[in-house]
Amino acid sequence: MSNNYKIETKCIQSGWQPTKGEPRVLPIYQSTTFKYDTSEQMGRLFDLEDSGYFYTRLQNPTNDAVAQKITELEGGVAGMLTSSGQAANYYAVFNICEAGDHIVSASTIYGGTFNLYGTTMKKMGVDCTFVDPDASYEELEKAFQPNTKCVFAETISNPSLVVLDIEKFAKLAHAHGVPLIVDNTFATPINCRPFEWGADIVTHSTTKYMDGHAMCVGGAIVDSGNFDWEAHADKFPGLTQPDESYHGIIYTQKFGKGAYITKATSQLMRDLGSIQSPQNAFLLNVGLETLHLRVPRHCENALKVAQYLKNHEKVAWVRYAGLEDDPYYELAQKYLPNGTCGVLSFGLKGGRDVSVGFMDKLKLAAIVTHVADARTCVLHPASHTHRQMNEQELIEAGVQPDLIRFSVGIENAEDIIADLEQALETV
């Protein structure tokens, strides 16, 4: 598809390109296997000598079309779908790390990812140093070690809503010969394209705005194709040295800019199998077709809600980078000038117990373990998504005890505010 098309057109037209007599709408290839005429044909696929489909755990036409759409939206060269955003963040890092390696991550990331890098991957021999994303360049440099293999952060952190200084982190990563991986879930490529600011790899929980309707869990990884793995060959032997499980293939030499995603598919997906189902990919594609319409409405509604809460006498504080007095307003104007996302956070006077009690009085907004879809929803991270963290870890992650994560949907903003108002009257 032409790269000259605007992003709105890509939301609808990218990915599935039907030829004569094929379905206009992306089909669901609901099949585990794909037929070939000869054993040699199948063997060449297993040797990565030919491209094609033979088993859905590795690749599927429905999934590939949707991955291609997300890749074009982000401006990358190659992408893949995974079963969840957690799987995407795991694969993105583990694809270039092994036991004995080290990563640097922003401390304000989603609680599940914090636990993945800080606990689970540590058991695999990969250590992680968490850093304050607002720290100076000089302070951040102290976190790097000789065995550091990547830097990870979120464009807009969940749920603390810290806006990442992407250029600072990209400069830092590249100065140490490693890629910057950015989770762009909250911003989506509608509001921010991290590759344009120096990021190398982007991940998504497609479960959120991309799906948009809370129908299916999924994830995605997109490679910009800009990081020169060969220039740092000693750091990334998995990409630059022979893979004996594929008869000595060297990914960077055989697949060029597609090396990173090819390795993630042929190794990690082959061995770990966190594939997104074709049915879920189909539903995801339906969501992507309206992404460019929904995201602006989310942002418009969220700003109105944030302004209302900021002026309410019972509200102690509000965090939303669209507010001019927000500490991340200037960074948001630089990286996300068209809007940030539909998620805001706030706390009520009286602390944690008051905030939790207030949530129970909401009627339109539902208490669910979800965020960023068409329906307004609410969560208390310290009690739910970040429950596994201790008090110190909560502070480092930017999660105050009274923090309410409020995900503003695309309903009428007046109805959302009315729901907040009736609940606040009970406080």
C-alpha positions in Angstrom: 0.0 0.0 0.0 1.2 3.5 -0.7 3.0 5.2 2.2 1.7 8.5 0.9 -1.8 7.7 2.3 -2.8 9.6 5.5 -3.1 7.6 8.7 -6.9 7.7 8.6 -6.8 5.9 5.3 -4.3 3.4 6.5 -6.6 2.5 9.4 -9.2 1.3 6.9 -7.2 0.2 3.8 -3.8 -1.1 5.1 -3.1 -4.8 5.6 -5.6 -6.8 3.6 -5.2 -6.1 -0.1 -7.6 -8.4 -2.0 -7.0 -9.3 -5.6 -9.5 -10.2 -8.3 -12.3 -12.4 -6.9 -11.1 -12.3 -3.3 -13.3 -11.1 -0.4 -13.4 -7.3 0.1 -13.4 -7.8 3.9 -10.5 -9.5 5.6 -11.4 -13.2 6.0 -10.9 -15.3 9.1 -8.5 -18.1 8.1 -9.7 -20.4 10.8 -7.3 -23.2 10.1 -4.4 -24.7 12.0 -2.7 -26.0 8.9 -2.1 -25.2 5.2 -1.7 -27.7 2.4 1.2 -28.1 0.0 1.8 -30.4 -3.0 5.2 -31.8 -2.2 7.3 -32.6 0.9 10.1 -30.4 -0.5 7.8 -27.3 -0.5 6.9 -27.9 3.1 10.6 -28.5 4.0 11.7 -25.2 2.5 9.2 -23.4 4.7 10.6 -25.0 7.8 14.1 -24.0 6.7 13.0 -20.4 6.2 14.0 -20.7 2.6 10.5 -19.8 1.3 7.8 -17.6 2.8 4.3 -19.0 3.3 2.0 -20.6 5.8 2.1 -24.0 7.2 1.0 -23.8 10.9 -1.0 -21.0 12.6 1.2 -21.0 15.7 3.9 -19.4 13.5 1.9 -17.4 11.0 -1.6 -17.0 9.7 -2.9 -14.8 6.8 -5.5 -13.1 9.0 -2.9 -12.2 11.6 -0.3 -11.1 9.1 -2.7 -8.7 7.4 -3.6 -7.1 10.7 0.1 -7.0 11.8 0.9 -5.3 8.5 -1.8 -2.7 9.1 -0.3 -1.9 12.6 3.2 -1.8 11.1 2.1 0.8 8.5 0.3 2.9 11.1 3.5 3.0 13.2 5.7 3.6 10.2 7.8 0.4 10.7 9.2 -2.3 8.4 7.9 -5.5 10.0 5.4 -6.5 12.8 3.8 -9.5 14.5 0.8 -10.1 16.6 0.9 -11.9 20.0 -1.7 -13.3 22.3 -1.6 -10.3 24.7 0.3 -7.1 25.4 2.2 -8.9 28.1 3.4 -11.4 25.6 4.4 -8.6 23.3 6.5 -6.9 26.0 8.1 -10.2 26.9 8.9 -11.2 23.4 10.2 -7.8 22.5 12.8 -8.0 25.3 13.6 -11.7 25.3 14.2 -11.7 21.6 17.5 -9.9 22.2 18.2 -11.0 25.8 19.3 -14.2 27.5 20.5 -15.4 30.9 23.2 -13.1 32.2 21.9 -10.0 30.4 20.5 -6.7 31.8 17.8 -4.3 30.8 16.9 -0.7 31.9 13.3 0.1 32.3 11.3 3.2 33.4 9.8 2.5 36.8 6.4 4.0 36.0 5.3 1.2 33.7 2.2 -0.9 34.0 2.3 -3.1 37.1 2.1 -6.4 35.2 5.1 -5.4 33.1 7.0 -4.2 36.2 6.5 -7.6 37.7 7.4 -9.4 34.4 10.8 -7.6 34.2 11.5 -7.2 37.9 10.5 -10.7 39.1 9.7 -13.3 36.4 12.5 -12.5 33.9 14.9 -12.2 36.9 14.2 -15.9 37.5 15.4 -16.5 33.9 18.7 -14.7 34.6 17.8 -11.4 33.0 18.2 -8.5 35.5 16.4 -5.2 35.3 17.2 -1.8 36.7 14.2 0.5 37.1 14.8 4.2 36.7 12.8 7.4 37.2 11.9 8.6 33.7 12.1 12.2 34.9 15.7 11.8 36.1 18.5 13.7 34.3 20.4 12.2 31.5 23.4 11.9 33.7 21.5 10.1 36.4 20.0 7.7 33.9 23.4 6.8 32.5 24.3 5.3 35.9 21.8 2.5 35.4 23.6 1.1 32.4 25.9 -2.0 32.6 28.2 -3.7 30.1 25.6 -6.4 29.7 22.7 -4.0 29.1 20.7 -5.0 26.0 17.8 -2.6 25.7 15.8 0.2 27.3 12.1 0.0 27.9 9.4 2.6 28.6 5.8 3.6 27.9 4.8 6.6 25.8 2.2 7.4 28.4 2.6 5.4 31.6 -0.2 3.3 33.0 -1.6 4.5 35.4 0.6 7.4 36.5 0.3 9.1 33.1 3.9 10.2 32.9 4.7 11.4 29.3 8.0 9.9 28.2 10.8 12.2 26.8 11.3 9.8 23.9 14.3 11.7 22.4 16.1 11.7 25.7 15.7 8.0 26.2 16.5 7.2 22.5 19.7 9.3 22.8 20.6 7.5 26.0 20.0 4.0 24.6 21.9 4.6 21.4 24.8 6.1 23.2 25.2 2.6 24.8 24.6 0.7 21.6 21.2 -0.7 22.5 17.6 -0.2 21.2 14.8 1.8 22.8 11.6 -0.2 23.1 8.5 1.9 23.7 5.0 0.6 24.6 2.7 2.9 22.7 -0.6 1.5 23.9 -2.2 4.6 25.5 -1.1 7.1 22.8 -1.7 4.8 19.8 -0.1 5.8 16.5 -3.0 8.2 16.0 -1.5 10.5 18.7 2.2 9.5 18.7 4.6 7.6 16.4 7.6 6.9 18.6 9.8 5.9 15.6 9.7 9.5 14.5 11.4 10.5 17.8 14.1 7.8 17.8 12.5 4.7 19.3 13.5 1.5 17.6 10.8 -1.0 18.5 7.2 -0.4 19.5 4.8 -2.7 21.4 1.1 -2.5 22.0 -1.5 -4.1 24.1 -4.1 -4.2 21.2 -6.6 -5.1 23.9 -7.0 -1.4 24.6 -7.7 1.4 22.1 -6.8 -0.6 19.0 -9.5 -3.2 19.8 -11.6 -0.4 21.4 -14.5 -2.6 22.5 -13.1 -4.9 25.2 -13.8 -7.9 23.0 -10.4 -9.6 22.6 -7.0 -9.7 24.3 -4.0 -9.2 22.1 -0.6 -7.6 21.5 1.7 -6.4 18.8 5.4 -5.8 18.2 6.6 -3.5 15.4 10.2 -3.0 14.3 11.3 0.3 12.8 14.2 -1.3 11.0 16.4 1.5 12.1 18.6 -0.1 14.7 21.9 -1.4 13.3 22.3 -4.8 14.9 25.4 -5.6 12.9 27.1 -2.4 14.3 26.7 -4.0 17.7 27.1 -7.6 16.7 28.8 -8.7 19.9 25.8 -7.5 22.0 23.2 -9.4 19.9 24.6 -12.8 19.0 21.1 -14.2 18.6 20.6 -12.0 15.5 24.2 -11.7 14.2 25.6 -15.2 14.8 24.4 -18.6 13.3 21.2 -20.1 14.7 21.9 -23.8 14.9 18.2 -24.6 15.2 17.8 -23.3 11.6 20.9 -24.9 10.1 23.1 -21.9 10.9 21.0 -19.0 9.5 22.3 -15.6 10.5 19.1 -13.4 10.7 20.7 -10.1 10.0 22.4 -11.4 6.9 19.5 -13.4 5.5 16.6 -11.1 6.4 18.1 -7.6 6.7 15.6 -5.1 8.2 13.2 -8.0 8.8 15.7 -9.9 11.0 14.3 -8.9 14.4 10.7 -9.9 13.7 11.7 -13.0 11.8 13.7 -14.2 14.7 10.9 -13.4 17.2 8.5 -15.4 15.0 10.6 -18.4 14.0 12.2 -18.8 17.5 10.0 -17.4 20.2 6.6 -18.0 18.7 7.8 -21.5 17.6 8.9 -22.4 21.1 6.5 -20.5 23.3 3.4 -20.2 21.2 1.8 -17.0 22.4 -0.2 -16.6 19.1 -3.2 -14.4 18.7 -6.2 -16.4 17.3 -7.4 -15.5 13.8 -10.8 -14.7 15.2 -9.3 -12.2 17.6 -7.2 -10.7 14.9 -10.3 -10.3 12.8 -12.1 -8.4 15.6 -9.0 -6.3 16.2 -9.0 -5.3 12.6 -12.6 -4.1 12.9 -11.5 -1.9 15.8 -8.6 -0.5 13.9 -10.9 0.7 11.2 -12.4 3.3 13.5 -9.3 4.0 15.6 -8.8 7.4 14.0 -12.4 8.3 14.8 -12.5 7.1 18.4 -9.2 8.4 19.8 -10.0 12.1 19.2 -13.4 11.6 20.9 -11.7 9.9 23.9 -9.3 12.8 24.2 -12.0 15.4 23.9 -14.1 13.8 26.6 -11.2 13.2 28.9 -10.2 16.8 28.8 -13.7 17.9 29.8 -13.8 15.4 32.6 -10.3 16.5 33.8 -11.3 20.1 33.8 -14.5 19.3 35.8 -12.6 17.3 38.4 -9.8 19.9 38.7 -12.4 22.5 39.8 -14.3 20.3 42.2 -13.8 21.0 45.9 -13.7 17.4 46.9 -10.9 16.4 44.5 -7.4 16.6 45.9 -5.5 16.4 42.6 -5.9 15.5 38.9 -3.3 14.1 36.5 -3.9 14.6 32.8 -1.3 16.0 30.4 -3.9 17.9 28.5 -4.3 20.3 31.4 -2.0 23.3 31.0 -0.8 23.1 34.6 0.0 19.4 34.4 3.8 18.7 34.9 3.8 16.8 31.6 1.9 19.4 29.5 5.0 20.6 27.7 6.2 17.1 26.8 2.7 16.3 25.7 2.6 19.3 23.4 5.9 18.2 21.9 5.2 14.5 21.4 1.3 14.4 21.4 0.1 17.7 20.1 -3.3 16.3 19.0 -4.1 14.8 22.4 -2.8 12.2 24.8 -5.4 9.5 25.5 -8.7 9.0 27.3 -7.2 8.0 30.6 -6.8 10.3 33.6 -6.0 9.8 37.2 -7.1 11.7 40.3 -7.5 11.4 44.1 -10.1 12.6 46.5 -9.6 14.6 49.7 -9.7 12.1 52.6 -7.3 9.5 51.0 -7.5 5.9 49.9 -10.6 4.8 51.7 -12.6 7.8 50.5 -11.5 7.2 46.9 -12.4 3.5 47.0 -15.8 4.3 48.5 -16.5 6.9 45.8 -15.8 4.3 43.0 -18.6 2.1 44.4 -21.1 4.8 43.9 -20.5 5.3 40.2 -23.3 4.0 37.9 -22.3 4.7 34.3 -18.6 4.0 34.9 -18.0 0.3 35.6 -15.3 -1.1 37.9 -13.5 -3.5 35.7 -9.9 -4.8 35.2 -9.7 -3.0 31.9 -8.9 0.4 30.4 -9.1 2.3 27.1 -12.2 1.1 25.4 -15.5 2.7 24.2 -17.1 2.4 27.6 -16.1 4.5 30.6 -14.5 2.4 33.3 -12.7 2.9 36.6 -10.1 1.1 38.7 -8.1 1.5 41.9 -4.6 0.4 40.9 -3.2 0.0 44.4 -5.9 -2.5 45.1 -6.1 -4.1 41.7 -3.6 -4.0 38.9 -0.6 -3.1 41.1 -1.7 -5.1 44.1 1.4 -7.3 44.0 3.7 -4.2 44.7 4.9 -3.2 48.1 4.6 0.4 49.2 8.0 1.4 48.0 7.4 -0.1 44.6 4.1 1.7 44.3 5.8 5.0 45.0 8.4 4.3 42.4 5.7 3.4 39.9 4.0 6.7 40.5 0.9 5.0 42.0 -0.3 6.9 45.0 -2.6 5.0 47.5 -5.6 7.3 46.6 -5.0 7.1 42.8 -8.2 6.4 40.8 -7.6 5.5 37.2 -10.5 6.8 35.2 -10.8 5.7 31.6 -13.1 8.0 29.8 -15.2 6.4 27.1 -16.9 7.9 24.0 -20.3 8.3 25.6 -21.7 11.9 25.9 -19.3 13.8 28.1 -22.2 15.4 30.0 -23.5 12.0 31.1 -20.0 10.9 32.3 -19.6 14.1 34.3 -23.1 13.7 35.8 -22.2 10.2 36.9 -19.1 11.6 38.6 -21.1 14.4 40.2 -23.7 12.1 41.8 -21.0 9.9 43.2 -19.0 12.8 44.6 -22.2 14.0 46.4 -22.0 10.8 48.5 -18.4 11.5 49.6 
